[in-house]
């Protein structure tokens, strides 16, 4: 089923731990939902500091993402936000924005077994950072995933990115 943004602009939250395939999914979803905007806090983190991962950097990047999302909501855009699944407060702030602007909110949790996330994180190179995304970081994010009641969970280890996007669109169109 193909959804159109011409009828209803929507805020999509694509959540998941490191290595689950959020970036791949977000970009594939935008191709299907054009015109749509992507908001990726990880992109802002790299612009702020490439030498280390830190709480202050994560928070500044998220505040930037929140500001951009608000601007795009005011323009009635379809927006796809990529979020780590370990930060409940980020989800809650974006859900509040959607409510404030009476925007439909569609949130999905991408999931894969820990070993799959570890393997994917090892294989990928993240351009623009000078620190390693190590096994401990992947494990911490994976183990810290928070679950939202009734939020669809999609296993990216058993589906192609195209099938994951199809599932998100099926969920959004119901």
C-alpha positions, -999 to +999 in steps of 0.1 A: +000+000+000+014+034-009+007+064+014+007+099+001+019+130+020-004+151-002-034+143+020-019+142+055+016+154+066+029+129+093+056+127+118+074+094+116+097+083+144+121+055+134+137+042+166+162+015+174+196+006+188+230+011+171+234-012+141+197-020+136+194-002+103+177+031+112+196+052+087+190+028+058+154+026+067+149+064+071+164+071+037+145+044+020+113+056+037+118+091+024+122+079-011+087+064-008+072+094+009+085+122-012+082+151-005+095+144+030+122+158+053+146+137+074+159+148+108+189+129+120+204+139+154+235+118+146+243+141+117+243+171+141+265+152+166+292+148+140+290+185+132+294+194+168+324+171+177+340+142+159+365+133+185+343+117+212+308+106+222+294+126+250+262+134+268+265+172+262+270+166+225+240+143+223+218+168+241+229+198+219+223+176+188+189+166+200+179+202+208+189+211+172+168+182+159+139+193+180+141+229+167+143+217+131+114+193+136+093+222+150+101+244+120+091+216+096+059+210+115+050+246+110+055+241+073+032+211+073+059+187+060+060+150+064+090+144+087+110+113+094+131+114+126+158+088+133+161+082+171+181+059+193+158+037+213+176+043+246+164+079+251+127+079+263+128+116+269+136+123+232+106+103+221+084+120+246+095+155+235+088+147+199+054+131+207+046+163+226+055+184+196+032+162+174+004+167+198+009+204+201+007+208+163-021+182+159+002+161+138-003+124+131+025+105+148+037+071+136+064+055+156+081+022+150+109+004+168+134-014+146+149-044+164+174-071+156+192-096+178+222-082+197+247-102+177+232-088+144+236-053+157+272-060+169+281-075+135+266-046+116+283-020+137+317-037+132+312-038+094+302-002+089+324+028+088+308+060+101+323+088+081+333+119+101+340+105+135+373+098+151+363+074+178+352+038+177+317+027+181+328-003+201+310-034+214+303-019+248+285+011+232+264-012+210+255-034+240+246-004+262+223+011+236+207-023+228+202-032+264+188+003+272+160+001+245+127+013+260+095-001+247+064+018+240+031-001+246+014-008+212+043+005+192+050-018+163+084-037+165+100-046+132+128-072+131+154-059+106+174-091+107+147-111+089+135-085+063+151-064+036+151-026+040+124-025+013+102-049+033+107-029+065+096+003+047+066-016+033+057-026+068+060+010+081+038+022+053+012-005+060+012+005+096+009+042+087-020+036+063-042+018+088 
